Each structure stands twice: as structure tokens, then as C-alpha cells.
Amino acid sequence: MTRELDAINKKVKEEVPFVRGLTDELKRVIIGQEDLLDKMLITLLCDGHILIEGVPGLAKTLAVKTMAAAISSDFKRIQFTPDLLPADLTGTMVFNQKTGEFFPRKGPIFTNIILADEINRAPAKVQSALLEAMQERQVTIGNDSYKLDYPFMVLATQNPIEQEGTYPLPEAQVDRFMLKVLITYPEKEEEKEIMEKAPELEHKKIKKILKVNDLKRHRELVGKIYVDERIKNYIVDIVFATRDPEKFGLELKDLIAYGSSPRASIYLMMTSRASAFLNGRGYVTPEDVKYVAYDVLRHRIIPTYEAEAEEITTDHMIKGILDTVEVP
């Protein structure tokens, strides 16, 4: 095992500078928001989807567009609105008068990277169409299903402060997002830099840093990163603490209506591996698990009405769990 671990460590140290080059390119345009950039990269390495929540003007859309521009792949932006139809997303069957046959006209979802802007503004039918693409990596038009190209990644944004004209995302769809990242206002110095450089930032030309074949290679390497049995038990304990908090000495029973699904355990291990990779290690540590825990769990814990009335967020609950569950 030691020899295998040494080999993985060596390979990771060789490969990680190329991936970190993508982050450096993003930082040329995005000032601050380093946590968001890291989590976007982790999601990309894990072949997942990410939901980004924050008030308007925090560069959510710009960050996604910049990352897409730095990868050699196709990119489409879809502005979600209340009048959007599933066919506007997936495409539809069109009648050809010359041949007398129907043929599929594919919609904007047939691309590699999708920016679903203000995703909570679209109605349930549109969300269902997106759900199939996210989970099955295919789209149904008429009676036929069509596979989506590799890679396929949804980066969705939503605004938490507007209620009018928005639709809460179904729990089944929210669970399909690997991470839900909350972004906040920049620091004082960052805001000053943004203010000074704003006119030039959006017009900077982005270099293509990552090719699809390179991404495939990096993803395979991330999947090989060593996870010790004690770390696996730690991940399972964290997830079980959301379902049965009393067993772990946590007074959260009246605050959690439903705990995290098994998808939380899977994604915690996957994203912990990606975090280790970005830190140049071929093995996962408890710090890697803690680093991704909030983003993996915050949308998989359903709070009770009591928690909402007392303004206790899922982040508060996750902090209590991480502070209580024994670290290996």
C-alpha cells in the first residue's frame, strides 16, 4: 500500500499544477471569491453539478462564464424565466414538409457546460426536463432519448432575496447538485480592487487552459486517491448524525425533519478526494472532509418549521455535527 500511495502522491504532484493553472486564469478576471472558484473546480473534477446562491452583483454569472471560456468545450447560457418551456431547453420535433417526416431540433442543453442563470425562476416542467439531463445525461425529445456529450456540467445560479416570480426547486432536483455554494460580499480591499479594475475585467481574453482529454485524465486520477477506512467511517458518521443526531449526543432532533440521503456520503468522499488532489496529496485527510462538508450537506438537510422559526440554518447544524463527531 505504501508503494501505491507514493506512486499516487507523485502523480498528483505532477498533475496538480496544470489544474491549478485554471484557477490562476480565473483569478485574472474574478477578484476574491476564492472559495467559489475552488468549489467550481472540485465539482468539475468530480463530474458533478453546482448550485451557486448569492445576492445580485457578486460575479456568479461572470465566474461561470470565465471558467467555461478557460476549458476547451462548448458553453451555453440559459436565462431561466417564468414563461420558459421545456422545449426551450431540450428542443422539439420539427416537421419536414419535403420528406413528410419529423426530425429533432436540439435545444441549448446539448452542450458541455450550461449556465442555468436564476434557475429558480423557471416552473416545475422545465425543472423536470433539466433533472433528466443532470441525472441520466440524456434528453428525451418526442419518443426518443439522446445522449449528451462528454463532459456535461450544469452550473446554476439563484438569488435568495427575491420571492416574486420564483419557484422553489424540488428537493429531488436540489439533491442532484453535488455542491451548493453560498457566496457573500467581498472584503474591503477586494471591493476597492473590483471598483478600480471593473471596466477591464469583463473584456479580458481568457486562455484555453484545460482540454477535454486532460480533464478525463485528471478525473481518473482523482478517483484513485486513497481514502483510509477511518476516513470512510468518519464520513458515514457525519451523514448518520444528520439522520439520528441523538446517537451522537446532538440536540438537533427537533430541528431536522429529514437527514441527508446516501448521495451525501458518495459526494463527500468524491469531493474530499478532489480537495486532496488540489492540495497536492494522494490521500484524504479529515480537513478535506470538513472543507467540503458544508457545501455537500447544506441542501440535503431539511429543517423543521421550529428551526426556521428560530432562524437556525442548516449551516449551524452542520457546524454542530462537525464539532461533535469524533475526528479520526
Secondary structure, DSSP 8 states (H G I E B T S, - for coil): -HHHHHHHHHHHHHHHHHHHHHHHHHHTT--S-HHHHHHHHHHHHTT--EEEE--TTSSHHHHHHHHHHTBSS-EEEEE--TT--HHHHHEEEEEETTTTEEEEEE-TTSSSEEEEETGGGS-HHHHHHHHHHHHHSEEEETTEEEE--SS-EEEEEE-SS--TT-----HHHHTT-SEEEE-----HHHHHHHHHHHHHHTT------B-HHHHHHHHHHHHHSB--HHHHHHHHHHHHHHH-GGGGT---TTTEEE---HHHHHHHHHHHHHHHHHTT-SB--HHHHHHHHHHHHTTT-EE-HHHHHTT--HHHHHHHHHHHS---
